[in-house]
Amino acid sequence: MIHLPLLNADVPATAEWPDRSVVEAALADPAWHPLPFTHYIIKLHGRCNLACDYCYMYEMADQSWRGKPVAMTRATVEATAARITEHLEAHRDEVSEAVISLHGGEALLAGAEGLDYAAGVFRAAVPDGVSAQLTLTTNGVLLTDERILRVLEQHDIAVTLSLDGAREAQDRHRKYANGRGSYDAVMAGAAALRAHTAPERLRNVLCVIDVANDPLETYAELAALGAPQMDFLLPLGNWEQRPPGRESDDDSTPYADWLIPIFDLWYSTIPMTTSVRLFDGIIRLALGGHGSSETIGLGSFQSLDIDTDGSIELVDALKSTFQDAPATGLDVFGNAFDDARLHPGVVARQRGVETLSPTCQACALREVCGGGEYSTRYRRGTGFLNPSVYCADLSKLISHVRDRVVADVAALAAAAGA
């Protein structure tokens, strides 16, 4: 029996899907149980030292950042940490691993002292018996500060670096407010990170796809950084605010056509020197495994954002859809994380196939695609109960990857039986 409240009284009823009916249906299912949160995305700083033109936080629909504190205070850090401890203790029988991700804005604007304090508090918040990974996502510009590098090393913080490719690709979108490109500064930061910290400090490189860039040149630029993982991100957009190249409803597949040559090169490279999270996820799901990405698959959604004011929010990609889309009405000063477990936006993402659109439910690729990244499904009137605006691209990419992998598995099986 689940005794959680249907919704916190401070949470307004949702005008579009998902609404409270999603929660009611879930609670009526005796086989369903809300999952605890294991990934905490901490908005350590609410501003940025770059002005990337595609940024979901500053350039898209939700402009709530304007009314939020510039940075988390120590009181907010401590209250957030206390809620993490409370939640992990309460769900000790369900949680063995947790991830605490320091984000922004640009998280490194908190400075070495602020980062050191927050990292120490969050590390101490994790109860014994729970394995915790502390990560930080950065644009890389401030990684030349040796004080920051010492803090990253001291607290064993895994770094994810954002880079869109070679100089022209990087400087097209990822600029300073005065229009100057950031490539040189990011490369200097990456070099400093490699020179002054352990080789494993850089864990991941993120690239937002621009189909105007050469895909193989972009892949080579990212691979040269030597991170064990990279990830290619589809630009955030939806049916109301279309992403570049998806302005019409035609069956063109510019993003699949861009990604497939990278997959073919990566998949054919022996030994593989880096993991590509998107490709790894498709392969795992196509072979019947479980996904762990928000981009594809029906993996369990167990993430929460905590903004600079302590507000508890749904994932920040929702900022690309409409004003206050990530808001829950909850905050760490007055609410436990359990209060968010039955928010419609959480339940809808934990229910799997049952909460996909009818089009997606009828699709043969549904277990692999999972409807696409949640925010990309938004359409005014029907909310998130739609296929992704990237449906055609996802279908082509997934089919290509699946067909190659399944053919290779069949060939190996035939050879083993010969």
N, C-alpha and C positions, 0 to 999 in steps of 0.2 A: 504494500500500500504506500502510495506517495503522498506525503503530507505537505508538500510545498504549496504556497499560495499560487493561485492561477496567475495573478499578476500583482506586482507591487501597486499599491493604491496610487502612487505618484506617476505610474506609467500610463500615458494616454492611450485610448483605444486606437488601433491602427486603421487608417481610412482605406488603405489598399492591402492587397495580399502581400505577406501573411498577416492574418488577423487572429482574433482570439479563437475562432473556430478551429484553427490548426492545433492549438493547445488542447482544446476540448476533445478533439478526435484522438490526439496522442494519449491523453489521460484515460480515455475509454478503452485503449488497447492494453490488455493485461500483460502483453509481452514486451511493452516498451518501458524504458526507464531513462530519465534524463541523465546525461553524462556529466561528470565534473569537468571543470576547466583545468587544462594542463599547460596552456601557452598564454603567457601574460605579456602583452605588448605595452610597454611603459613609455609614454610620451614625456621624456625627460626634459625636452626643450621644445617650445612651440614655434620657433622661428627658424629661418634657414639663411645661410650665407650665399646660396645660389638662387637663381630665379628661373628654374626650368619651366619651359612653356607648357609642358603637358602635366604638370604636378596636380594630382587630385586634391591635395590639401589646400592649395592657395589659388588654383586657377579654375576649379570646377564648381559644381553646383552648391555644395555646402560651404558657406563662408563663416561658420561658427568660430573658427580660429581667431577671428578679429576680437571677439569678446572674452577670450580665454587668457589666463596669465601667460606671460612670456616663457616662464620656466616653472617646473615643479619646485615648491618650497620643501624644506626638510621635513616639515610637518606632514606634507602630502606624501612624500616618499615613505615616511614611517607608517602612516595610516595604510598606504597601499601594501607595504610589506606585512603589516599585521593581518590584513585580509588574506594575503597569500598563505601565511602560516595557518590561519583559521580554516581556510578551504582545504588545504592539503592534509591537515590533521583530521578534518571531518570525513575525508574520503580516502583515508590511508589504505583501506582495503581495495580501492579501485585504482590508485595512482602509485606508480613506482618511478616515473620520470616526469620532469617538468622542464619547461623552457621559459626563461625570463629574457625578453628581448627589449633592449634599450633603443628607442626610436626618437624621431622628431617629426616635423622639422629636421634639424640637424642635431643629433644627440651630443656631438662633441662641443657644441656651443656652451654646454654646461661647464666646460673647462675641466682641467685635471682634478681640481679639488672637488668640484661637484660630482664628477664621474666616480672618483675614488669613494666618496661618501655613499653615493647611491649603490654602487656595486657591493660595498661592504654590508650595507643594510639588507640588500636583497639576497645576498649569499647566506647571511645569517637567518633569513626568514624561512629557509627550506628545512623542514623537519628531518631528523635522522631517519634513514631508511628510504628517502626519496632522492634519486639521482637528479641533479639539476645542471642544466647548461645555461650559461649566461652569454648572450650574444649582443652584438651592436651593429646596426646598419648605418653606414656613413657615406657621404659623397667623397670622402677622402682628402678634402682640402686641408684639414687641420691635422692630418697624420704626421706632419713634419715637426710637430711639437713633441720633444722628447719626454716631457712630463706626462703627456697623455699616453705615449707609448709605454712608459713604465707602469702606469695604472692598468693598461690593457694586459700587460704581462703579469703583474702582481695578482690580478683577480681572475686570470685565465679566461679572458673575454674573447670569444670567437667573433671575428670581424667579417661582415658582409659589405663589400664595396660595390657601389653603383658606377657602371661604366658602359656607355653605349657603343663603344668601338674605337676606331682610329680617330685621329684628330678631327677630321671633317665631320664624322658622325657624332662625336662627343660634343663638339662646339656648335652644332646646329641647334640643339635644344637645351643643353645643360650649360647655361651661361650665368655670369654674374648679372646683377641688376643693371649695370651700365652697358651690357651687351658683350662684354669681353668673354671669350671662351674659357673653359675650365680645364681643358685637357692637360696642359703643362702642370698645373697645380695638383691635379689628381695623380698624374704619373710620379711627381715628386713625393707625394704622400705615400703611394704604393711602394716606392723604392725605400723610403724611410722605414716603413713597416717591415719590409723584408730584411733590412739591414740591422734593425735594432730589437727585433722580437724573435721568438721561436718560429721556425718555418711553418708550423701549423696554425699560426695566429690568423692568417687570412684563410677563411674557410669557404667563402662563396663570392662569386661575382654576379651581379644582377645587370641585365641589359634590357632596356625597353626597346622593342623592335621598331625600327623605321625601315619600311620596305624600300626606301630610296637608297639605302646603304647596301653595299655588296655583302651578301650573307657569309661567304667563306672568309672574306677579309675580316669581317666582324668577329667571327669565331676564332680566327687566328690571333687577333688582338687580345681577346679575353683569355684564351688559352696560355698566351705568353706570360700572364701574371702568375701562373703556377698554382692557382687555387685548386683544391681537390674537387670543387663543384662549381658549376655555373648554371644560371637559369635565364631563359629568355621569356620576357613578359610581354603579353599582348597589351597594347596601350589601353588604359581604362576608357571605356565608353559604353554606351547602351543604346536602346532603340530611340531614345529622346535626344541624346547628345552623341551622335555617331562618331566612332573612331575614324582616323584617316584611312581611306581606301574602302570603307564600308558605308559610304554615304547613301547607297541605294540597296534595294532588296534583291539584287541579281545574284546569280550563283557563282560569281567570281571568287577566287580563293587566293588573294595576294599574300596572306600571311602563311598559309600552308605552302604556297609555292616558294616562299622565302626560307621556310624552316626545313623543307624536305632535303635540299642539297646539304645542309649542315648535318642533318641526321644521317644521310648516306655516307658522308665522310667520317663522321664520328663512329658510326656503327661498324665501318669497315676497317677502322684503325686498330691494329693489334701490336702491343697491348694498349688498352684504353688508358689514357693518362689523366682523364678527368671525367667526372660524372656530370651529365646534363639532366637536371631534375625533371624537366618536362618529359624528355624521352624515357628516362628510367621509369617514371610513373606510368606512362602508356604501356611500356613493355610489361611491367609487373601486373598491371590490370588486365592486359590482353591475355596473359598466361594464367589468369584466375586468382591473382594475388590481391592484396589490399593496397589502396592508395593512401598517401599521407600529404597530399597537396590540395590547396583550395582551388587550384586551376582546373583540375580534372578529377574524375572519379567520385565515388560516393563515400569517401572516407569520413570518419567521425569528426564533426566540427566541435572543437573544444578550446576556442580562443576567445579572449576578451582584450579590449583596449582600455587603458586607464589614461585619461587626458591630463593635461598639466594642472587642472583645477580639481583633480580627483574624481571626475565623473567617470562612471563605468559605461563603456560604449561597445557597440558591435564593431566588427573590424572596419578599419578606416577606409578601405576601398569603397565603401558605401558613400563616402563623401562625393563621389563622382556622379551620384544619381539625383538627389534633391536635398534641399536645406534640412539639416538636422536628421538626416537619414540614419546615422549611427546611434542616435541618442536613445537611452533607455529610461531616463528619469531617475537613475540610481547614482549613488556616489559612495566612495570608500569611507566617508565619515559617518554615514547613516545606514549603510546597507552592506550585508554580506554578499559575496559572489553567488551564493546559493539563490539569492533573490532574482538573479538574471537567468537562472536555468530554465525557467518557464516563460521567458519572453518569446513572443511569436517568432521573432527573427532568429532566435537560437533553435527553438524546436523545429522550425521548418528546415533547418540545415542538418539536423540530427536524424531526421526521419527517413532519409534516403529516397528510394524510388517513389514512395507514397506522396511526396511533396514536389515531384517534378511536374512540369506542364504535361498535358495530355500528349502533345507532340513528342516530347522527350520520352515519356513512358512507352510509347509505341515504337521507339527507335531501337534497332538492333545493337547500336553502340552505346546504349544508355549506361551500362555498367562501367564502361571505360571513360566515356565523356562526362557522365554525371551532370549533364545540363550546362557545363561550362562554368567559369568563375561566376559567383553569385551576382555580383554587381552588374555584370554585362547582360543580365537577363531583364533588366528593368524596362518597363514601358508604362507610361502614365495610364491609369485606369485599371490595369491588371497587375500592377506591382511587379513582383519578381516571378510570377507564374507564367514564364515564357521561356522559349529556347534562348540561348545566348545569341547576341548580335553577331558572334563569330561562328555560328553553327556550321556554315558551309566550310569554313577553314578547318575547324576541328574535325569534321567528318572526313575530309580528305587526308589530313595529317594522320589521324588515328588509323584509318584504313591502310595507308601506306606503311606505317610502322608495324601494324599487326600482321599484314600480309608477309612482309619480309621476315619477321621473327617466327611466325608460325611455319613458314616454308623451311626455315633453317632447323627448327625443332623437328619437323617431320623428316628432313634429310638425315639428321643425326640419329633419329630413332630407326630409320631404315638401315643406316650403316651399321648400327649396333646389332641389328637383327640379322644382318647378312652372314 
